Amino acid sequence: MSGVLSPKGARDGQLITGDALVVRLANFVKLPHTVFAMPFALVGVLCASMVAPVTVPMVGWVVLAFTAARFAGMGFNRIVDRDIDAINPRTALRELPAGTLSLAQAKGAVAAASLLFFFASWQLNGLCLLLSPIALLWVLGYSYTKRFTRYSHLWLGVGLSIAPVGGYLAVTGAWSDPWWFLCLLALAVACWSGGFDMLYALQDAEFDRRHGLYSMPSAIGVTKAIRFSRVLHVVAVSCLSVVVASQPLGTAVPAVQMVLWGGVAFVAAMLVWEHRMVKADDLTKLDAAFFTMNGVISLGFLAVFAVARVLASGLST
């Protein structure tokens, strides 16, 4: 199958150039991929700003907390999977199997990131601190899911869906009103990220099947996994539609609603384009679909919410 596995020695994903320890650590957790879900944490902050004041330090702590949690989760995953990565041609040059980062350095970095996450949560409010161990355990737990369930993609999706919830709670210190608003926003992110992770797993379908690892592509096949991913993305867009219909920025002004509905249309169009790039018999464009399109989707949706928030603020003064 074309594009399923990269040749031995190929670089895995987008990396930062350089040999310094800080660069190796950034590549170890694919730091640029933070852009996938970080914008949704900031969307949560923007929505919360309609019911509670937001300060610059608060936004900084949100960004730090999210980045630290993601670093810990991704780094822990690399540690747990290091032996598997070593025998997979696509991942053999990752830092631990390639020896460019020691296991002690990796463990130290993950421990430091975890402590930084707890510290940032403490700086935000008591509720964030109370929930931080649960959030981190869920994120770390993802690393073991391919050992026992084909639904590991959804586990990851739920982990990333913590971003908008965390951003909202960081500002308000309380759940949303109506209660279902945060649930739908989180479900949208979970289905979106679970769907694109399922697409990313297509390239390892045969490897996973041979080595007894669980994933949707290895369990039901590449074609059906692509269809499943499409269903998840339809659900994601549907949830975003309900979120926008609920007037998340506190105003029913047509101009604001028009901008927000434009954001939903943008996300839907980008997801359609992403799926047009990925075919069961040709995965050569998978990197572009995964790295580029999902980064554009998350940043674009944040930009739409930021514009709508500015409009809402201007119209309310």
MARMI-522224 format. One record per residue (C-alpha): residue in one letter; x negated, y negated, z negated; residue number from 1. Coordinates in steps of 0.2 Angstrom, whole numbers, plus 2048, in hexadecimal, padded with zeros to 3 digits. Each point is the difference from the previous one (the first is absolute). Last residue first. Layout:
<sites>
residuo A, xx X, yy Y, zz Z, num NUM;
...
</sites>
This chain:
<sites>
residuo T, xx 864, yy 709, zz 784, num 317;
residuo S, xx 808, yy 810, zz 804, num 316;
residuo L, xx 7FE, yy 7FF, zz 813, num 315;
residuo G, xx 7ED, yy 7FE, zz 7FE, num 314;
residuo S, xx 7FE, yy 80E, zz 7F4, num 313;
residuo A, xx 80A, yy 80C, zz 80C, num 312;
residuo L, xx 7F6, yy 7FA, zz 80E, num 311;
residuo V, xx 7F0, yy 804, zz 7F7, num 310;
residuo R, xx 806, yy 811, zz 7FB, num 309;
residuo A, xx 806, yy 804, zz 812, num 308;
residuo V, xx 7EE, yy 7FC, zz 806, num 307;
residuo A, xx 7F8, yy 80A, zz 7F3, num 306;
residuo F, xx 80D, yy 80F, zz 803, num 305;
residuo V, xx 7FB, yy 7FF, zz 813, num 304;
residuo A, xx 7ED, yy 800, zz 7FC, num 303;
residuo L, xx 802, yy 80F, zz 7F4, num 302;
residuo F, xx 809, yy 809, zz 80E, num 301;
residuo G, xx 7F3, yy 7FC, zz 80C, num 300;
residuo L, xx 7F2, yy 806, zz 7F4, num 299;
residuo S, xx 808, yy 810, zz 7FD, num 298;
residuo I, xx 805, yy 804, zz 813, num 297;
residuo V, xx 7EF, yy 7FA, zz 807, num 296;
residuo G, xx 7F6, yy 80B, zz 7F4, num 295;
residuo N, xx 80C, yy 80F, zz 805, num 294;
residuo M, xx 7FD, yy 7FD, zz 812, num 293;
residuo T, xx 7ED, yy 7FE, zz 7FF, num 292;
residuo F, xx 7FA, yy 80E, zz 7F5, num 291;
residuo F, xx 80D, yy 80E, zz 804, num 290;
residuo A, xx 806, yy 7FD, zz 812, num 289;
residuo A, xx 7EE, yy 7FB, zz 805, num 288;
residuo D, xx 7F9, yy 80F, zz 7F7, num 287;
residuo L, xx 80D, yy 80C, zz 808, num 286;
residuo K, xx 7FD, yy 7FA, zz 812, num 285;
residuo T, xx 7F7, yy 810, zz 805, num 284;
residuo L, xx 80D, yy 80B, zz 7F8, num 283;
residuo D, xx 807, yy 807, zz 810, num 282;
residuo D, xx 80A, yy 810, zz 801, num 281;
residuo A, xx 80C, yy 7FC, zz 7F2, num 280;
residuo K, xx 801, yy 7ED, zz 805, num 279;
residuo V, xx 7FB, yy 7F1, zz 7F6, num 278;
residuo M, xx 800, yy 7EF, zz 809, num 277;
residuo R, xx 813, yy 7FF, zz 803, num 276;
residuo H, xx 802, yy 803, zz 7ED, num 275;
residuo E, xx 7F5, yy 7F1, zz 7FC, num 274;
residuo W, xx 80A, yy 7F5, zz 80C, num 273;
residuo V, xx 811, yy 805, zz 7F8, num 272;
residuo L, xx 7F8, yy 7FC, zz 7EF, num 271;
residuo M, xx 7FB, yy 7EF, zz 807, num 270;
residuo A, xx 811, yy 7FC, zz 806, num 269;
residuo A, xx 808, yy 805, zz 7F0, num 268;
residuo V, xx 7F4, yy 7F6, zz 7F6, num 267;
residuo F, xx 803, yy 7F1, zz 80B, num 266;
residuo A, xx 813, yy 802, zz 7FF, num 265;
residuo V, xx 7FF, yy 800, zz 7ED, num 264;
residuo G, xx 7F6, yy 7F0, zz 800, num 263;
residuo G, xx 80C, yy 7F8, zz 80C, num 262;
residuo W, xx 80E, yy 804, zz 7F4, num 261;
residuo L, xx 7F6, yy 7F7, zz 7F3, num 260;
residuo V, xx 7FD, yy 7F0, zz 80B, num 259;
residuo M, xx 813, yy 800, zz 804, num 258;
residuo Q, xx 804, yy 802, zz 7EE, num 257;
residuo V, xx 7F6, yy 7F1, zz 7FC, num 256;
residuo A, xx 807, yy 7F5, zz 80E, num 255;
residuo P, xx 812, yy 806, zz 7FC, num 254;
residuo V, xx 800, yy 7FA, zz 7EE, num 253;
residuo A, xx 806, yy 80E, zz 7F5, num 252;
residuo T, xx 7F4, yy 7FD, zz 7F2, num 251;
residuo G, xx 7F8, yy 809, zz 7F2, num 250;
residuo L, xx 7F0, yy 806, zz 808, num 249;
residuo P, xx 806, yy 812, zz 800, num 248;
residuo Q, xx 810, yy 7FC, zz 80A, num 247;
residuo S, xx 807, yy 812, zz 7FD, num 246;
residuo A, xx 801, yy 801, zz 813, num 245;
residuo V, xx 7ED, yy 800, zz 801, num 244;
residuo V, xx 7FF, yy 80E, zz 7F4, num 243;
residuo V, xx 80D, yy 80A, zz 809, num 242;
residuo S, xx 7F6, yy 7FE, zz 811, num 241;
residuo L, xx 7F0, yy 805, zz 7F7, num 240;
residuo C, xx 809, yy 810, zz 7FB, num 239;
residuo S, xx 805, yy 803, zz 812, num 238;
residuo V, xx 7EF, yy 7FD, zz 806, num 237;
residuo A, xx 7F8, yy 80D, zz 7F4, num 236;
residuo V, xx 80E, yy 80D, zz 804, num 235;
residuo V, xx 7FC, yy 7FE, zz 812, num 234;
residuo H, xx 7ED, yy 802, zz 7FC, num 233;
residuo L, xx 804, yy 810, zz 7F6, num 232;
residuo V, xx 80A, yy 807, zz 80E, num 231;
residuo R, xx 7F1, yy 7FC, zz 80C, num 230;
residuo S, xx 7F4, yy 809, zz 7F5, num 229;
residuo F, xx 80B, yy 80F, zz 800, num 228;
residuo R, xx 800, yy 800, zz 813, num 227;
residuo I, xx 7ED, yy 7FF, zz 800, num 226;
residuo A, xx 7FF, yy 80F, zz 7F4, num 225;
residuo K, xx 80C, yy 80A, zz 80B, num 224;
residuo T, xx 7F4, yy 7FE, zz 80F, num 223;
residuo V, xx 7F0, yy 803, zz 7F6, num 222;
residuo G, xx 805, yy 810, zz 7F8, num 221;
residuo I, xx 80C, yy 804, zz 7F1, num 220;
residuo A, xx 7F3, yy 805, zz 7F2, num 219;
residuo S, xx 7F0, yy 7F9, zz 807, num 218;
residuo P, xx 808, yy 7F0, zz 806, num 217;
residuo M, xx 809, yy 7FE, zz 7EF, num 216;
residuo S, xx 7F1, yy 802, zz 7F6, num 215;
residuo Y, xx 7FA, yy 80E, zz 7F4, num 214;
residuo L, xx 7EE, yy 807, zz 800, num 213;
residuo G, xx 7FD, yy 813, zz 803, num 212;
residuo H, xx 7EF, yy 7FE, zz 809, num 211;
residuo R, xx 806, yy 805, zz 811, num 210;
residuo R, xx 810, yy 7F6, zz 7FF, num 209;
residuo D, xx 7F7, yy 7F0, zz 7FA, num 208;
residuo F, xx 7F4, yy 801, zz 80E, num 207;
residuo E, xx 80D, yy 803, zz 80D, num 206;
residuo A, xx 80B, yy 7F1, zz 7FA, num 205;
residuo D, xx 7F1, yy 7F4, zz 7FD, num 204;
residuo Q, xx 803, yy 7F4, zz 80E, num 203;
residuo L, xx 812, yy 7FF, zz 7FC, num 202;
residuo A, xx 7FD, yy 7FA, zz 7EE, num 201;
residuo Y, xx 7FF, yy 7EE, zz 806, num 200;
residuo L, xx 812, yy 802, zz 806, num 199;
residuo M, xx 806, yy 806, zz 7F0, num 198;
residuo D, xx 7F7, yy 7F2, zz 7F7, num 197;
residuo F, xx 809, yy 7F4, zz 80C, num 196;
residuo G, xx 811, yy 807, zz 7FA, num 195;
residuo G, xx 7FB, yy 801, zz 7EE, num 194;
residuo S, xx 7FB, yy 7ED, zz 801, num 193;
residuo W, xx 811, yy 7FB, zz 808, num 192;
residuo C, xx 80A, yy 80B, zz 7F5, num 191;
residuo A, xx 7F8, yy 7FB, zz 7F0, num 190;
residuo V, xx 800, yy 7ED, zz 805, num 189;
residuo A, xx 813, yy 800, zz 804, num 188;
residuo L, xx 803, yy 80A, zz 7F0, num 187;
residuo A, xx 7F7, yy 7F3, zz 7F6, num 186;
residuo L, xx 80B, yy 7F2, zz 808, num 185;
residuo L, xx 80F, yy 80A, zz 7FD, num 184;
residuo C, xx 7FD, yy 804, zz 7EE, num 183;
residuo L, xx 7FA, yy 7EE, zz 7FD, num 182;
residuo F, xx 811, yy 7FA, zz 805, num 181;
residuo W, xx 80A, yy 80E, zz 7F8, num 180;
residuo W, xx 800, yy 7F7, zz 7EF, num 179;
residuo P, xx 809, yy 7F1, zz 806, num 178;
residuo D, xx 7F8, yy 7F7, zz 7F7, num 177;
residuo S, xx 7ED, yy 806, zz 800, num 176;
residuo W, xx 7F7, yy 808, zz 7F2, num 175;
residuo A, xx 7F7, yy 7F6, zz 7F3, num 174;
residuo G, xx 7EF, yy 7F8, zz 7FC, num 173;
residuo T, xx 805, yy 7F3, zz 80D, num 172;
residuo V, xx 7EF, yy 7FD, zz 809, num 171;
residuo A, xx 7F7, yy 810, zz 7FE, num 170;
residuo L, xx 810, yy 809, zz 802, num 169;
residuo Y, xx 802, yy 7FA, zz 812, num 168;
residuo G, xx 7EF, yy 804, zz 805, num 167;
residuo G, xx 800, yy 811, zz 7F8, num 166;
residuo V, xx 811, yy 805, zz 809, num 165;
residuo P, xx 7F8, yy 7FA, zz 810, num 164;
residuo A, xx 7F1, yy 80B, zz 7FE, num 163;
residuo I, xx 807, yy 80F, zz 7F7, num 162;
residuo S, xx 806, yy 805, zz 812, num 161;
residuo L, xx 7EE, yy 805, zz 803, num 160;
residuo G, xx 801, yy 80E, zz 7F4, num 159;
residuo V, xx 812, yy 805, zz 806, num 158;
residuo G, xx 7F8, yy 802, zz 812, num 157;
residuo L, xx 7F2, yy 80A, zz 7FA, num 156;
residuo W, xx 80C, yy 80C, zz 7F8, num 155;
residuo L, xx 80A, yy 800, zz 810, num 154;
residuo H, xx 7F1, yy 805, zz 80A, num 153;
residuo S, xx 7FC, yy 80E, zz 7F4, num 152;
residuo Y, xx 811, yy 808, zz 805, num 151;
residuo R, xx 7F8, yy 810, zz 807, num 150;
residuo T, xx 7FD, yy 805, zz 7EE, num 149;
residuo F, xx 7F3, yy 80A, zz 7F5, num 148;
residuo R, xx 7EE, yy 7FC, zz 804, num 147;
residuo K, xx 804, yy 7F1, zz 80A, num 146;
residuo T, xx 807, yy 7F8, zz 7F1, num 145;
residuo Y, xx 7EF, yy 800, zz 7F6, num 144;
residuo S, xx 7FA, yy 7EE, zz 805, num 143;
residuo Y, xx 811, yy 7F9, zz 7FE, num 142;
residuo G, xx 7FF, yy 802, zz 7ED, num 141;
residuo L, xx 7F4, yy 7F1, zz 800, num 140;
residuo V, xx 80D, yy 7F4, zz 806, num 139;
residuo W, xx 80E, yy 807, zz 7F4, num 138;
residuo L, xx 7F4, yy 800, zz 7F1, num 137;
residuo L, xx 7FC, yy 7EE, zz 804, num 136;
residuo A, xx 812, yy 7FA, zz 801, num 135;
residuo I, xx 804, yy 809, zz 7EF, num 134;
residuo P, xx 7F1, yy 7F9, zz 7F8, num 133;
residuo S, xx 804, yy 7EE, zz 806, num 132;
residuo L, xx 813, yy 801, zz 7FA, num 131;
residuo L, xx 7FC, yy 7F9, zz 7EE, num 130;
residuo L, xx 7F3, yy 7F3, zz 807, num 129;
residuo C, xx 80D, yy 7FA, zz 80D, num 128;
residuo L, xx 80D, yy 7FE, zz 7F3, num 127;
residuo G, xx 7F5, yy 7F7, zz 7F4, num 126;
residuo N, xx 7FB, yy 7F2, zz 80C, num 125;
residuo L, xx 7F4, yy 7FB, zz 80E, num 124;
residuo Q, xx 7EF, yy 800, zz 7F7, num 123;
residuo W, xx 803, yy 812, zz 7F9, num 122;
residuo S, xx 803, yy 806, zz 812, num 121;
residuo A, xx 7F0, yy 7F8, zz 805, num 120;
residuo F, xx 7F7, yy 809, zz 7F2, num 119;
residuo F, xx 808, yy 811, zz 804, num 118;
residuo F, xx 7FB, yy 7FE, zz 812, num 117;
residuo L, xx 7EE, yy 7FB, zz 7FB, num 116;
residuo L, xx 7FF, yy 810, zz 7F6, num 115;
residuo S, xx 806, yy 80B, zz 80E, num 114;
residuo A, xx 7F3, yy 7F7, zz 80C, num 113;
residuo A, xx 7F2, yy 803, zz 7F4, num 112;
residuo A, xx 804, yy 813, zz 7FE, num 111;
residuo V, xx 802, yy 801, zz 813, num 110;
residuo A, xx 7EF, yy 7F8, zz 803, num 109;
residuo G, xx 7F7, yy 80B, zz 7F3, num 108;
residuo K, xx 807, yy 80F, zz 807, num 107;
residuo A, xx 7FA, yy 7FB, zz 812, num 106;
residuo Q, xx 7EF, yy 7FC, zz 7F9, num 105;
residuo A, xx 7FE, yy 810, zz 7F7, num 104;
residuo L, xx 806, yy 80A, zz 80F, num 103;
residuo S, xx 7F2, yy 7F7, zz 80A, num 102;
residuo L, xx 803, yy 7F5, zz 80F, num 101;
residuo T, xx 7F7, yy 802, zz 811, num 100;
residuo G, xx 800, yy 813, zz 7FD, num 99;
residuo A, xx 80A, yy 804, zz 810, num 98;
residuo P, xx 80D, yy 80A, zz 7F7, num 97;
residuo L, xx 802, yy 7F2, zz 7F3, num 96;
residuo E, xx 800, yy 7F1, zz 80D, num 95;
residuo R, xx 80B, yy 807, zz 80D, num 94;
residuo L, xx 7F6, yy 807, zz 80F, num 93;
residuo A, xx 808, yy 811, zz 7FF, num 92;
residuo T, xx 812, yy 7F8, zz 802, num 91;
residuo R, xx 805, yy 804, zz 812, num 90;
residuo P, xx 7F6, yy 810, zz 801, num 89;
residuo N, xx 808, yy 807, zz 7F0, num 88;
residuo I, xx 7F4, yy 80B, zz 7F6, num 87;
residuo A, xx 7F9, yy 7F2, zz 7F5, num 86;
residuo D, xx 811, yy 7F7, zz 7FE, num 85;
residuo I, xx 807, yy 810, zz 7F8, num 84;
residuo D, xx 7F2, yy 800, zz 7F3, num 83;
residuo R, xx 802, yy 7EE, zz 7FD, num 82;
residuo D, xx 813, yy 800, zz 7FE, num 81;
residuo V, xx 801, yy 7FD, zz 7ED, num 80;
residuo I, xx 7F3, yy 7F2, zz 801, num 79;
residuo R, xx 807, yy 7F8, zz 80F, num 78;
residuo N, xx 811, yy 800, zz 7F8, num 77;
residuo F, xx 7F9, yy 7F8, zz 7F0, num 76;
residuo G, xx 7F9, yy 7F2, zz 80B, num 75;
residuo M, xx 810, yy 7FD, zz 809, num 74;
residuo G, xx 80A, yy 7FF, zz 7F0, num 73;
residuo A, xx 7F3, yy 7F6, zz 7F6, num 72;
residuo F, xx 7FE, yy 7F4, zz 80F, num 71;
residuo R, xx 813, yy 7FF, zz 802, num 70;
residuo A, xx 802, yy 7FC, zz 7ED, num 69;
residuo A, xx 7F2, yy 7F3, zz 801, num 68;
residuo T, xx 807, yy 7F7, zz 80F, num 67;
residuo F, xx 811, yy 7FF, zz 7F9, num 66;
residuo A, xx 7FB, yy 7FA, zz 7EF, num 65;
residuo L, xx 7F4, yy 7F3, zz 808, num 64;
residuo V, xx 80E, yy 7F9, zz 80C, num 63;
residuo V, xx 80C, yy 7FF, zz 7F2, num 62;
residuo W, xx 7F3, yy 7F8, zz 7F5, num 61;
residuo G, xx 7FD, yy 7F3, zz 80D, num 60;
residuo V, xx 812, yy 7FD, zz 803, num 59;
residuo M, xx 802, yy 7FC, zz 7ED, num 58;
residuo P, xx 7F1, yy 7F5, zz 800, num 57;
residuo V, xx 808, yy 7F5, zz 80E, num 56;
residuo T, xx 810, yy 7FE, zz 7F6, num 55;
residuo V, xx 812, yy 807, zz 804, num 54;
residuo P, xx 80F, yy 7F9, zz 7F7, num 53;
residuo A, xx 80F, yy 80C, zz 7FD, num 52;
residuo V, xx 811, yy 804, zz 80A, num 51;
residuo M, xx 7FC, yy 7FB, zz 812, num 50;
residuo S, xx 7ED, yy 804, zz 7FD, num 49;
residuo A, xx 805, yy 812, zz 7FE, num 48;
residuo C, xx 804, yy 802, zz 813, num 47;
residuo L, xx 7EF, yy 7F8, zz 804, num 46;
residuo V, xx 7F7, yy 80B, zz 7F3, num 45;
residuo G, xx 808, yy 810, zz 808, num 44;
residuo V, xx 7FB, yy 7FA, zz 811, num 43;
residuo L, xx 7EE, yy 7FF, zz 7F9, num 42;
residuo A, xx 801, yy 812, zz 7FB, num 41;
residuo F, xx 806, yy 803, zz 811, num 40;
residuo P, xx 7F1, yy 7F7, zz 808, num 39;
residuo M, xx 7F4, yy 80C, zz 7F5, num 38;
residuo A, xx 807, yy 80F, zz 809, num 37;
residuo F, xx 7F7, yy 802, zz 810, num 36;
residuo V, xx 7F3, yy 7F3, zz 7FD, num 35;
residuo T, xx 7F7, yy 80B, zz 7F4, num 34;
residuo H, xx 7FB, yy 809, zz 80F, num 33;
residuo P, xx 7F1, yy 7F5, zz 801, num 32;
residuo L, xx 7F9, yy 808, zz 7F0, num 31;
residuo K, xx 7FD, yy 811, zz 808, num 30;
residuo V, xx 7FD, yy 808, zz 7EF, num 29;
residuo F, xx 7EF, yy 806, zz 803, num 28;
residuo N, xx 7FD, yy 7F2, zz 80D, num 27;
residuo A, xx 802, yy 7F3, zz 7F3, num 26;
residuo L, xx 7F4, yy 80B, zz 7F4, num 25;
residuo R, xx 7F3, yy 801, zz 80E, num 24;
residuo V, xx 801, yy 7ED, zz 803, num 23;
residuo V, xx 7FE, yy 7FD, zz 7ED, num 22;
residuo L, xx 7F1, yy 80C, zz 800, num 21;
residuo A, xx 7F8, yy 7F7, zz 80E, num 20;
residuo D, xx 7FE, yy 80A, zz 811, num 19;
residuo G, xx 809, yy 7F5, zz 80C, num 18;
residuo T, xx 80E, yy 7FF, zz 80D, num 17;
residuo I, xx 812, yy 801, zz 7F9, num 16;
residuo L, xx 80A, yy 80F, zz 806, num 15;
residuo Q, xx 810, yy 803, zz 80A, num 14;
residuo G, xx 805, yy 813, zz 801, num 13;
residuo D, xx 7F6, yy 80F, zz 7FE, num 12;
residuo R, xx 7EF, yy 7FF, zz 809, num 11;
residuo A, xx 7FD, yy 80E, zz 80C, num 10;
residuo G, xx 7F2, yy 80C, zz 7FB, num 9;
residuo K, xx 809, yy 810, zz 805, num 8;
residuo P, xx 80D, yy 7FB, zz 80E, num 7;
residuo S, xx 811, yy 7F9, zz 7FA, num 6;
residuo L, xx 80E, yy 80C, zz 7FE, num 5;
residuo V, xx 812, yy 800, zz 807, num 4;
residuo G, xx 7FC, yy 7F4, zz 80F, num 3;
residuo S, xx 806, yy 80C, zz 80E, num 2;
residuo M, xx 807, yy 810, zz 7FA, num 1;
</sites>
